Amino acid sequence: MKKLLIASAVTAGFLGSAVAHADVSTVLDGWQDRAYGQAKIGTTDMGLDDNALTVTGVAGLKTPSIHPMLAFEADLTFTIADAESSFSSSMGSTKVEASAFSLGGYAVASYDKLPIENLTPFVRAGLAYTSVDVTASNSFASASGDDSEIDLGLTAGVKYQVTEQLGVVADYTTVSELDTLNV
């Protein structure tokens, strides 16, 4: 919890400073030309034998009036195929399944000055609400539980711009002990 509070305070300080120096009207002028969306499919490690298959939708806004390499994003991630494990014992076989949902807000810093044209590395930092549901069952009984929290989310990735309107993104995100590899 202490790490989360420190990271939140530092992030808020950096973002607050940048936003305070920007004129709000210049940030919002022409937002339609700077808005973007992404759809990503990924695999999330939830600590079970098989990873979950997830889909992430991203809505973002580039903010060159604050800084040319800064953007803000909101993303929604949910499980389309649960993570699974099976355990055998003298009582029979037990199956454990887990699914996740996450909603986050991020500041994105990118660097588009690489010698490889159209390739842009980026990092994201922000806060995300994450909810995980777990179910365990065998032939005798079943049990389920859920947990949710707000935690620091961090991402590192690269984007390759194929055309003006189409790009390919690969990134690694970690939030609430869930590690997701997206494409």
C-alpha positions in Angstrom: 0.0 0.0 0.0 2.9 2.3 0.8 4.4 1.8 -2.7 1.0 2.6 -4.3 0.7 5.8 -2.4 4.2 7.0 -3.2 3.8 6.1 -6.9 0.4 7.8 -7.0 1.8 10.9 -5.4 4.8 11.1 -7.8 2.6 10.4 -10.9 0.1 13.0 -9.8 2.9 15.5 -9.2 4.3 15.0 -12.7 0.9 15.1 -14.4 -0.3 18.0 -12.3 2.7 20.0 -13.2 2.4 19.3 -16.9 -1.4 19.9 -17.0 -1.0 23.1 -14.9 1.3 24.6 -17.6 -1.1 23.7 -20.4 -4.1 25.8 -21.5 -7.2 23.6 -21.2 -8.6 25.0 -24.4 -5.5 24.1 -26.4 -5.6 20.6 -25.0 -9.2 20.2 -26.2 -9.0 22.0 -29.5 -9.0 19.6 -32.4 -9.2 16.5 -30.1 -10.9 14.5 -32.8 -7.6 14.6 -34.9 -5.5 13.4 -31.9 -7.9 10.7 -30.5 -7.1 7.1 -31.2 -8.4 3.6 -30.3 -6.8 0.2 -30.0 -8.1 -3.3 -29.8 -5.6 -5.9 -28.4 -5.8 -9.6 -27.6 -3.5 -10.9 -24.9 -2.7 -13.7 -22.5 -2.8 -13.0 -18.7 -0.8 -15.0 -16.2 -3.1 -15.5 -13.2 -0.9 -18.0 -11.3 -2.7 -21.1 -12.7 -1.4 -23.8 -15.2 -3.1 -22.2 -18.2 -3.2 -18.5 -18.8 -6.4 -16.5 -19.4 -7.1 -15.1 -22.9 -8.1 -11.4 -22.6 -9.3 -8.6 -24.9 -8.3 -5.0 -24.2 -10.0 -1.9 -25.7 -8.1 1.4 -25.4 -9.2 5.0 -26.0 -6.4 7.5 -26.1 -5.7 11.2 -26.7 -2.4 12.6 -27.8 -1.6 15.9 -26.0 1.1 17.8 -27.9 0.1 21.1 -26.2 1.3 19.6 -22.9 4.2 17.6 -24.4 4.7 16.2 -27.9 5.5 12.7 -26.5 2.6 12.5 -23.9 -0.8 11.0 -24.3 -3.5 9.8 -21.9 -5.4 6.5 -22.2 -8.3 4.7 -20.7 -8.5 0.9 -21.1 -10.9 -1.9 -20.4 -9.6 -5.5 -20.2 -11.7 -8.6 -19.7 -11.3 -12.4 -19.9 -12.7 -14.2 -22.9 -11.2 -17.6 -21.9 -10.6 -18.4 -18.2 -7.2 -19.4 -16.7 -7.4 -23.0 -15.5 -5.7 -25.6 -13.3 -6.6 -29.1 -12.4 -5.5 -30.9 -9.3 -5.8 -34.7 -8.5 -6.1 -36.1 -5.0 -7.6 -39.0 -3.2 -11.0 -37.1 -3.2 -10.9 -36.9 -7.1 -10.0 -34.2 -9.5 -10.5 -30.5 -8.6 -10.8 -27.8 -11.3 -9.9 -24.2 -10.6 -10.9 -21.4 -13.0 -10.2 -17.7 -12.8 -11.3 -14.7 -14.8 -10.4 -11.0 -14.6 -11.8 -7.5 -15.4 -9.8 -4.3 -15.3 -10.5 -0.6 -16.0 -7.6 1.8 -16.0 -6.4 5.3 -16.7 -2.9 5.9 -17.8 -0.4 8.6 -18.8 1.7 7.4 -21.8 5.1 8.6 -22.7 6.4 7.6 -26.2 9.6 8.2 -28.1 9.3 8.5 -31.9 12.9 9.6 -32.7 14.4 6.1 -33.3 16.4 5.5 -36.5 13.8 2.8 -37.4 11.0 4.7 -39.2 7.5 4.2 -37.8 8.7 2.3 -34.7 7.8 3.9 -31.4 8.6 2.5 -27.9 6.3 3.7 -25.1 5.7 3.3 -21.4 2.5 3.8 -19.4 1.8 4.4 -15.7 -1.6 4.9 -14.1 -4.2 3.4 -11.8 -6.4 0.5 -12.6 -9.4 -1.1 -10.9 -9.1 -4.9 -11.1 -11.6 -7.6 -10.2 -10.7 -11.3 -10.2 -13.2 -14.2 -9.8 -12.1 -17.7 -8.9 -14.1 -20.9 -8.9 -13.0 -24.3 -7.6 -15.1 -27.4 -8.1 -15.0 -31.2 -7.9 -17.6 -34.0 -7.9 -18.4 -33.3 -4.2 -18.4 -29.5 -3.8 -17.7 -26.2 -5.3 -16.6 -22.8 -4.0 -16.0 -19.4 -5.5 -14.6 -16.1 -4.4 -13.7 -12.7 -5.8 -11.3 -9.9 -5.0 -11.0 -6.4 -6.3 -8.6 -3.6 -5.8 -7.2 -0.4 -7.2 -3.5 -0.7 -7.9 -0.7 0.8 -9.9 -0.5 -0.3 -13.5 2.7 -0.2 -15.6 3.2 -1.0 -19.2 6.2 -1.2 -21.6 5.7 -1.7 -25.3 6.3 -0.8 -28.9 4.1 0.4 -31.8 4.8 0.1 -35.5 2.7 2.4 -37.6 1.9 0.5 -40.8 -0.3 3.3 -42.4 -1.5 6.6 -41.1 -4.6 4.9 -39.6 -3.3 1.4 -38.9 -0.5 0.3 -36.5 0.6 -2.9 -34.7 1.1 -2.8 -30.9 2.9 -5.2 -28.6 3.1 -4.5 -24.9 3.5 -6.0 -21.5 1.3 -4.7 -18.6 1.4 -5.6 -15.0 -1.4 -4.5 -12.5 -2.5 -6.2 -9.3 -0.2 -9.1 -9.7 -1.7 -9.9 -13.1 0.8 -9.9 -16.0 -0.6 -9.5 -19.5 1.2 -9.8 -22.9 -0.9 -8.0 -25.6 -0.7 -7.7 -29.3 
